[in-house]
Amino acid sequence: MRGRWAKRLGMALAVTLGMGSAWAADTVKIGVVGPRTGGAAATGKAFEEGIQIALDYVNSHGGVLGKKLEVVFEDTAGSPDKAAAAFERLVTRDKVAMVLGESHSSAALAEIEVANRLQVPFVVVEAWADPITAKNYKWVFRAGPSNSGVVNETIAKWVEHEGFKRVYIVAENTDWGLGIKGLCEKALKKRGIQYASLVTERKAQDHYTELAKIKQFDPDVVLAFVYGTGLHYFIAQAGEVGLTPKAVILDGAGPPSLWPDFWTNVGEYGDKECFVSSMHEKVELTPLATHFRKAYIKAFGKKPSDYKSRSIFDAILIAADAINRAGSLDAGKIVSALETTSLEVTRGTVRFGTTKGGPEYHHWMPPMLVIQWQNREQVVLYPPQAATGKLKR
Amino acid sequence: MFSLAVVNGLVMGTIYALAALGVSLVVGIMNVINFAHGEFYILAGYFSYLFADALGWPVAAAMVAAVALVFAAGVLVEYLLIRPTYGNDMYSLILTFILSIVLQNAYLHIFGPYPKKPPNWVKGATNFFDQFYYGNQRLVALAAGAAVIGALFVLIKTTWFGRVVRATSQDREMAEMNGVNTVGVNLVSFGLGCALAGAAGVILSPIFPVTPTAGVAVALTSFVIVVLGGMGSLWGCVVGGLVIGLVESFGATYVSTGYKHLFDFVILLGVLLVRPSGLFGKPAA
């Protein structure tokens, strides 16, 4: 009697589990990692928005391998240990085919080790530190800016283009901040431009004493590699101590200058501030950028501002395209498909580098702009062929 | 640079002291370490933002209402969470730790990840002898912080409530035998401790806009100051706050802000090596 019940229970369990895996097989799962809490939680919100629009787009265009695409989003809080654990959970618990995302270099550097160990394709979206792709891991790609790309192609050339003579670099003590500071120093030295620099605490609120040092140097431009709310504090306080408008501040990351509370927090001191961005409110490089803007307004009732929602949108399209061309969820085949990507997204056509030896390996660098706030309007300053106005001081 | 470091150290130290006084009061009277102290600081900032910015109230009214609401929230937390744990300090520690995490997530859901800033009371900056500019909002914060600290000392040293509080913190059983309602003292003291964090929050949030997790650093600094000044010593808090404010300011000026927490740690370690009970704490019998 007991044996019969045990058999029935076993069969019921088998049927339930079978149904479970059948349901799971109705979708293809990919993972997204990024900060939903912590100092850069705004990025998590931008990612969520981009994911929603990307899933609508991909699933209304046939999905992936004839199935619906599903995204599992894990919070990394910008912390390397949480990031590594989150990445591992996505792979072992959620059985995702590949992972995308991240916007903290320190977190991404922890995640690429997990991707390499578990042999899971990982497309980094907005973590800029060079070693992420310079380590030349087979499983790691980057569809977004790198520190060397942003410095050598945009920031250093812009500094030279504007004729700035004295530059001050302020960098937060993170992998991104320290890495981009070193690259800027090298690029400025090569161009014979006078510079000085300091390192600030990532979570610092009070920058008065640092601003006094900067003011003593009397710079034409301050390259501020400070992410998140810290940048708002820095700009407001630079205005209070009278560093600006004599010197111009460049936000070396971009999104914090586009956050909804930017103007509330910095007041009139935000005018004439410059920032690096892969998006301009009136410039759209491809038809997909126009689609994204319209879909975003329809979904959220406002214009897109934080460009990280568009970065993750692009990454999901890249992932869907690679899985479709691979024809299976085999990690090796997905990597091969990613290596031969030629896909138009919102920021141009994605093609990953395949030459080993530097950060260009498995990297696609989108074009970046230098934009200035002029009377709360975005004016493109650099590159010259895209400029919509001139620098105001 | 030197003068700026002094002024900035005094301003930050005063606000640190104000926030730490709330921790010290609760530790001294109830022997409870409130891990959610920083979240009450943030709550006041959010209330202040809501009333002044979203509802358009005058800044002073928004501040008073924010601090009053945080006091009420503190009273509620004491009644619902802390009181049932009397006699086991570990439970209150765990409960306030959980409360801290719950509040951080609640703030994230309600107010979103972006920083929120109540309007400035004053604008612009003052030129100090052509040496440096200093934000007027910070000067007002210094005055407001010092005024609240002064009012607290008057309350504790000269009023009936203050005598009852001091009696309870010195010898709870003796106070009870003399008819003091120590349960009521706990209730009001916990609310007052939270309100002091709230006062620091409303004073500082126009300068440093609040975010869901910004309270963690405030609580950490407050705990360091309380230990540095001596557990339960109000004067110790004031001196400890000023010491930490000045050390951080000079450290940032002459070394780097990158070592801010290291400076706090070194100064704390140095004092504890010489005086294990803190600057103004009474050595254990």
Interface residues (C-beta under 8 A of the other chain):
Chain A: T37 G38 G39 A40 A41 A42 G44 K45 N173 L198 V199 T200 E201 K203 A204 Q205 D206 H207 Y208 T209 E210 A212 K213 Q216 T229 H232 Y233 Q237 E240 V241 G242 W259 P260 D261 T264 N265 G267
Chain B: M1 L4 A5 N8 M12 D53 Q104 N105 L108 G112 P113 Y114 P115 K116 K117 N120 K123 G124 A125 F132 Y133 Y134 G135 F208 P209 T211 P212 T213 A214 A217 S249 A252 T253 S256 T257 G258 K260 H261
